[in-house]
Structures are given as C-alpha cells and as structure tokens.
Amino acid sequence: MEEKRLFWCLYTDEEQSDLLACAYEEDQIDFVSQYYKEGCWFEYDMEIGEHGSDLLLNERKYKKLVIFPDAPFDRPKYGKEEVYN
C-alpha cells in the first residue's frame, strides 16, 4: 500500500443502500449536497494499492452537519442526448 487519503460517499440512508455521489475533497461535500434533498455522507480511508487500484477502508458516518436544500438543483445528466461545456 502506498498513499492514504480521505474520500466521501453520499448514500440514500445510513444503511448505505444506494450510492448517490462521491466527493474527493471535504469542501466538495456542500457543493455536491445541493443536488440532493437528503442522504447520508460516509467518510472513508482510501488507499492506493501497489497496482494503482483504490481500496476503501474503515467507513464511518460523516460527523459534520450537512444541510440539504428544500428544492435541490437539477443535476446535469450524462448520456448521448446531453452536451456539456
């Protein structure tokens, strides 16, 4: 194992039923959260293996309060019909 850093994942609930989004820096959490009405953030230790693969370890609920908007912004959709700048 080489480098170790933090990584965050947003799930629909505390049981981690459905992965909604990810954040690679802590300041991205508030930004990403504005696209969802609710959810549960988890924090992970992420290690990069010797072959460059990501390993998620030691998940725990993110302790800081995240405020979700009453009316989330529309998230851009990826697909053949959509074009992004």
N, C-alpha and C positions, 0 to 999 in steps of 0.2 A: 504494500500500500504506500502511496506517495502523499499527495496533498489532501488536507482535510478542511472542509468549509461547511457553512450552514446553507440550508436550502429549505424553502417553504412550499407547502401544497395546500390548496383550498379544496375541502371536501364538502359534500352536501350536509353532513352531520358528523357527530362525534364518533360514530361507528365507522367512519371513513368509507361509506357505501359507494359514493360516486365522486371521482376526481373531477373538479371543475377547472382548476387553473393552477399555475405554479408561479413562484417568484424566486429570483436568484439573488436579490438584494433586499434588505429589510425595508427600504423606502419604497419599493415596488408594491408592497402589500396594500397600502392605502389606495394607490392608483388602480391596481387590479380589482380591488373590492368594489369600486364604483360601478362595475359592470354586473354586479350580482345583488340580489335583495337580502340574501342570508347565506350562511355557510359557516364552516369551522376550519380555521387555519391550523396546520400542524407544522412543527419545526423539525427538521432532520439534520443529522450529521451526514454529510456526503463525502465519501472518499473516492478518489480516482485510483482505480486498480492499476497494476503494472502494465496491462494491455490497453489502458485508456478507457475502460468501462466505468460507469458511475455506479456506486454502491450506496444505497440509502440505509442509514443505520439509526437506531435509537430515536424513533419518532416520539414526540411529545406535543401536547396541545400548546399552541402559541399563547403566551400569558398576557400579552398586551391587548387592550381593548381595541377592537376593530369596529368602526361604525359603518354599517352598510346603508346605502341610500334608500329612501322610500320608493323612489322611481329610478331604477338603475338605467344607465346609459345603454344604448344599443351597442352590442359588441359586433365589430366587423366580422363577417362570415367569410371563411375561406372556401374556395371552390372555383369551378370553371367560370361561373357567371360573374363573379366579383373581380374587380380590378382595383389594385391598391397603388398609391403613390409612394 
